[in-house]
């Protein structure tokens, strides 16, 4: 059974708002491709990544294929990326979080370019998709700021109850998503030994309580 359009639309919106350097392949929202920057002994390497969403998404995790010829501890023999977030996948996770974790992984664990010729040098045009996505994100953010300014400039009496309710619902959904994302982040930090178990416990239960209260309002 294909992924419902409503889920794909939400994932697209979240990637455009919260991640960058990735875009759907030929408009197919189940196939995403982009570039991330990997650290190496030769400097930064632009790595081309393709992410596929299975029909069972979000119950099943995405598949991440590395298209650039590199060696890396997290890349298996078939060229797919293995990460903790995929091995411990939860249906509440989102595509943008996976992209952020891919970027984070390659910024921490060095890769090595596979080459048999002269010393490799990154072609400039490989960075073009990254630059284009950043520019697109800037345009989207600017448009949202303009929309917000337009709403704020209107007289409150002209805004219908229905619009206000929709805005409140959207605001609540955004708050819930932000808390879920914070939970996702501290779990990753704890598993990477970046925060202590005591600090993790305090933040975890605080966020869980906040999430419970927000969900009770929805």
PyMOL commands that set and color helices and strands:
alter all, ss='L'
color gray80, all
select helices_A, chain A and resi 5-18+84-87+95-108+124-153+156-158+161-191+197-217
alter helices_A, ss='H'
color red, helices_A
select strands_A, chain A and resi 22-25+28-38+45-52+63-66+70-71+112-113
alter strands_A, ss='S'
color yellow, strands_A
deselect
rebuild
show_as cartoon
